[in-house]
């Protein structure tokens, strides 16, 4: 599929992990951590899922070898969730075993709501045997408050985002002000009761709210981090870090960039307006 086109390079770091590592090293020099995501999803062939499993295994080994301040994020449909549950879990366990060996985190990215229960169940199962897994939940889903209790009962490691997929009203909040208020409600519980929470937001209202809550409640720095997407609000990354907070950037790479790029811009009209607004903010 070739190199990444110029218009996607703002959000996608490169077509392979060597190109991505250049970005990781630059961010690490600024004391900013990274979660690396290999682009790809909804894999239908076992050989493709095995190929991505091997890539993540190698990626973890290379991160350790280069001593990078980085961990990884993975979508379970890349590992074969659409093919067979046990096959996917075997692939995930191989990745988690390597991650535990090198003391590296593995975030299970959340996909559309059709995958929420299966992803959460696989995370709960994996958390019994491995220390590396954490999970992503989406604040706009009505079920997320209950799901948070399940995560806290497992290992308490979670990234909370607003939600990128188009979902019906019976499953998710539709208006951004409602989503923001629910995010604030959920993040308070996570900061108090969770083992480690990743505050994934580019929203100034959310960021300021979390900073004030963290300061007021003396939340230890090793219990949370702020997260943003590669390509958005770079000056804000540095400002958050300079205030003494942990800062992580979600850095994707890979030839299968189209779905990711499209989701950043087109899947929900709220995301289109939000991304366009934040492209011009520092």
C-alpha positions as CSV (number, residue, x, y, z in Angstrom):
1,X,0.0,0.0,0.0
2,X,3.0,2.3,0.1
3,X,3.9,5.3,2.2
4,X,1.5,7.4,4.1
5,X,0.0,10.3,2.0
6,X,0.9,13.8,3.0
7,X,-2.6,14.7,4.2
8,X,-2.7,11.7,6.7
9,X,0.8,12.3,8.1
10,X,-0.5,14.7,10.7
11,X,-2.2,11.8,12.4
12,X,-0.2,8.8,11.3
13,X,3.5,8.6,12.2
14,X,4.6,6.3,9.4
15,X,4.1,3.0,7.6
16,X,6.4,0.9,9.9
17,X,7.7,0.9,13.4
18,X,11.1,2.3,12.5
19,X,9.4,5.4,11.3
20,X,7.2,5.5,14.4
21,X,10.2,5.1,16.6
22,X,11.6,8.4,15.3
23,X,8.5,10.1,16.7
24,X,8.7,8.2,20.0
25,X,12.3,9.2,20.5
26,X,11.5,12.9,19.9
27,X,8.6,12.8,22.3
28,X,10.6,10.9,24.9
29,X,13.2,13.7,24.7
30,X,10.4,16.0,25.9
31,X,9.6,13.7,28.7
32,X,6.4,12.6,27.0
33,X,5.4,8.9,26.9
34,X,3.8,7.1,23.9
35,X,1.4,4.4,23.3
36,X,2.0,2.8,19.9
37,X,-0.8,1.5,17.8
38,X,-0.4,-0.8,14.8
39,X,-3.2,0.2,12.4
40,X,-5.6,-2.5,11.3
41,X,-8.9,-3.9,12.4
42,X,-11.7,-6.4,11.5
43,X,-9.2,-9.1,10.3
44,X,-11.0,-12.0,8.7
45,X,-8.1,-14.4,7.9
46,X,-6.2,-16.3,10.6
47,X,-2.8,-15.8,8.8
48,X,-3.3,-12.0,8.9
49,X,-4.2,-12.1,12.6
50,X,-1.1,-14.2,13.3
51,X,1.0,-11.7,11.3
52,X,-0.2,-8.8,13.5
53,X,0.3,-10.9,16.6
54,X,4.0,-11.4,15.6
55,X,4.3,-7.7,14.8
56,X,3.1,-6.7,18.3
57,X,5.4,-9.3,19.9
58,X,8.4,-7.9,17.9
59,X,7.3,-4.3,18.7
60,X,7.4,-5.0,22.4
61,X,10.8,-6.5,22.2
62,X,12.1,-3.6,20.2
63,X,10.6,-1.1,22.6
64,X,12.5,-2.8,25.4
65,X,15.7,-3.1,23.4
66,X,15.7,0.6,22.6
67,X,14.6,1.5,26.2
68,X,11.8,3.7,24.9
69,X,9.2,5.2,27.2
70,X,6.4,3.5,25.3
71,X,3.7,0.9,25.6
72,X,1.2,-0.5,23.0
73,X,-2.4,-0.3,22.1
74,X,-4.2,-3.1,20.2
75,X,-7.6,-3.8,18.7
76,X,-8.9,-7.3,19.4
77,X,-10.4,-7.6,15.9
78,X,-6.8,-7.3,14.6
79,X,-6.0,-10.4,16.6
80,X,-8.9,-12.4,15.2
81,X,-12.0,-11.5,17.4
82,X,-14.2,-11.7,14.3
83,X,-12.8,-15.1,13.5
84,X,-12.8,-17.1,16.7
85,X,-12.9,-16.0,20.4
86,X,-10.3,-18.5,21.7
87,X,-8.0,-18.0,18.7
88,X,-8.1,-14.3,19.5
89,X,-7.4,-14.9,23.2
90,X,-4.4,-17.1,22.4
91,X,-2.9,-14.3,20.3
92,X,-3.6,-11.8,23.0
93,X,-1.9,-14.0,25.6
94,X,1.2,-14.3,23.5
95,X,1.4,-10.5,23.4
96,X,0.7,-10.1,27.1
97,X,3.3,-12.7,28.0
98,X,6.0,-10.7,26.2
99,X,4.7,-7.5,27.7
100,X,4.9,-8.9,31.2
101,X,8.4,-10.2,30.5
102,X,9.5,-6.6,29.6
103,X,7.2,-4.8,32.1
104,X,5.3,-3.1,29.4
105,X,1.6,-2.1,29.3
106,X,-0.9,-3.3,26.7
107,X,-4.1,-1.3,26.2
108,X,-7.1,-3.1,24.6
109,X,-8.6,-0.4,22.4
110,X,-12.3,-0.3,22.4
111,X,-14.2,-0.6,19.1
112,X,-17.8,-0.2,18.2
113,X,-20.5,-1.2,20.8
114,X,-21.0,-4.6,19.2
115,X,-17.5,-5.5,20.6
116,X,-17.8,-3.9,24.0
117,X,-18.9,-6.9,26.0
118,X,-16.5,-9.3,24.2
119,X,-13.6,-6.9,24.7
120,X,-14.4,-6.4,28.3
121,X,-14.8,-10.1,29.0
122,X,-11.5,-10.8,27.4
123,X,-9.8,-8.1,29.4
124,X,-11.2,-9.5,32.6
125,X,-10.0,-13.0,31.7
126,X,-6.5,-11.8,30.8
127,X,-6.2,-9.6,33.9
128,X,-6.3,-12.8,36.0
129,X,-3.1,-14.1,34.6
130,X,-1.2,-11.0,33.3
131,X,-0.2,-7.7,34.8
132,X,0.1,-5.8,31.5
133,X,-3.5,-5.4,30.2
134,X,-5.6,-2.3,30.6
135,X,-8.8,-1.4,28.7
136,X,-10.3,1.5,27.0
137,X,-13.9,2.5,27.8
138,X,-16.1,5.2,26.1
139,X,-17.9,7.8,28.2
140,X,-20.8,8.2,25.8
141,X,-22.1,4.6,26.2
142,X,-24.9,4.2,28.7
143,X,-23.3,1.0,30.0
144,X,-19.9,2.5,30.8
145,X,-20.6,3.3,34.5
146,X,-21.3,-0.3,35.2
147,X,-18.4,-1.4,33.1
148,X,-16.1,0.7,35.2
149,X,-17.0,-1.3,38.3
150,X,-16.0,-4.4,36.4
151,X,-12.6,-2.9,35.5
152,X,-12.0,-1.8,39.1
153,X,-12.8,-5.3,40.3
154,X,-10.3,-6.7,37.8
155,X,-7.0,-4.7,37.8
156,X,-8.4,-1.2,37.8
157,X,-6.3,0.0,34.7
158,X,-8.4,1.9,32.2
159,X,-8.3,4.6,29.6
160,X,-11.4,6.7,29.4
161,X,-12.2,8.5,26.1
162,X,-15.4,10.2,24.9
163,X,-16.1,7.7,22.1
164,X,-15.4,7.9,18.3
165,X,-18.0,5.5,16.8
166,X,-21.5,6.5,15.6
167,X,-23.9,4.8,18.0
168,X,-27.7,4.9,18.3
169,X,-29.4,6.8,21.1
170,X,-30.4,3.6,22.9
171,X,-26.7,2.8,23.4
172,X,-25.0,6.1,23.7
173,X,-25.4,9.8,24.6
174,X,-25.7,11.9,21.5
175,X,-25.0,15.5,22.5
176,X,-21.5,16.6,23.3
177,X,-22.4,18.6,26.5
178,X,-24.1,15.4,27.9
179,X,-21.0,13.4,27.0
180,X,-18.7,15.9,28.7
181,X,-20.7,15.9,31.9
182,X,-20.8,12.1,32.0
183,X,-17.0,12.0,31.3
184,X,-16.5,14.3,34.4
185,X,-18.7,12.0,36.5
186,X,-16.9,8.8,35.5
187,X,-13.4,10.2,35.6
188,X,-13.8,11.2,39.3
189,X,-14.6,7.7,40.3
190,X,-11.7,6.3,38.3
191,X,-9.2,8.8,39.8
192,X,-10.3,7.8,43.3
193,X,-11.0,4.1,42.9
194,X,-8.9,3.0,39.9
195,X,-5.4,1.7,40.0
196,X,-4.3,3.7,37.0
197,X,-6.5,6.0,34.8
198,X,-5.6,7.5,31.4
199,X,-7.5,10.8,30.8
200,X,-7.9,10.7,27.0
201,X,-9.3,14.1,26.0
202,X,-8.4,17.2,24.0
203,X,-11.2,19.1,25.6
204,X,-10.0,22.1,27.7
205,X,-13.1,21.8,29.9
206,X,-12.3,18.2,30.7
207,X,-8.6,18.8,31.1
208,X,-9.0,21.7,33.5
209,X,-11.7,19.8,35.5
210,X,-9.3,16.8,35.9
211,X,-6.4,19.0,36.9
212,X,-8.4,20.7,39.6
213,X,-9.8,17.4,40.9
214,X,-6.4,15.9,41.0
215,X,-4.9,18.8,42.9
216,X,-7.9,19.0,45.3
217,X,-7.8,15.3,46.1
218,X,-4.0,14.8,46.1
219,X,-4.1,12.1,43.5
220,X,-0.6,10.5,43.2
221,X,1.1,11.1,39.9
222,X,1.6,7.4,39.3
223,X,-2.2,6.8,39.3
224,X,-3.0,8.8,36.2
225,X,-1.8,10.3,32.9
226,X,-3.3,12.6,30.4
227,X,-3.5,11.3,26.8
228,X,-3.9,12.9,23.4
229,X,-3.7,11.9,19.8
230,X,-0.6,12.4,17.7
231,X,-1.1,15.4,15.5
232,X,-3.4,17.4,17.7
233,X,-2.6,20.2,20.2
234,X,1.1,19.7,20.4
235,X,1.8,22.8,22.5
236,X,-0.8,21.6,25.0
237,X,1.1,18.3,25.5
238,X,4.2,20.3,26.6
239,X,2.2,22.6,28.9
240,X,0.5,19.6,30.7
241,X,3.9,18.0,31.1
242,X,5.5,21.2,32.3
243,X,2.8,21.4,35.1
244,X,4.2,18.1,36.4
245,X,1.5,15.7,35.0
246,X,2.3,12.5,33.1
247,X,1.6,13.0,29.4
248,X,1.1,10.2,26.8
249,X,0.6,10.5,23.1
250,X,-1.3,7.9,21.1
251,X,0.9,7.3,18.0
252,X,-0.5,5.1,15.3
253,X,1.6,3.6,12.4
254,X,1.0,1.2,9.6
255,X,-0.1,0.9,6.0
256,X,-3.8,0.3,6.9
257,X,-4.2,4.0,7.8
258,X,-7.5,4.8,6.0
259,X,-10.0,3.6,8.6
260,X,-8.2,5.4,11.4
261,X,-7.9,8.6,9.4
262,X,-11.5,8.5,8.4
263,X,-12.6,7.9,12.0
264,X,-10.7,11.0,13.2
265,X,-12.6,13.1,10.7
266,X,-15.9,11.7,9.6
267,X,-17.6,9.0,11.7
268,X,-19.5,11.4,14.0
269,X,-20.3,15.0,13.1
270,X,-19.3,16.1,16.6
271,X,-15.8,14.7,15.9
272,X,-15.5,16.6,12.6
273,X,-16.3,19.9,14.4
274,X,-14.1,19.1,17.3
275,X,-11.1,18.0,15.2
276,X,-11.3,21.0,13.0
277,X,-11.6,23.3,16.0
278,X,-8.6,21.7,17.7
279,X,-6.4,21.7,14.6
280,X,-6.1,25.5,15.1
281,X,-5.6,25.4,18.9
282,X,-2.3,25.0,20.6
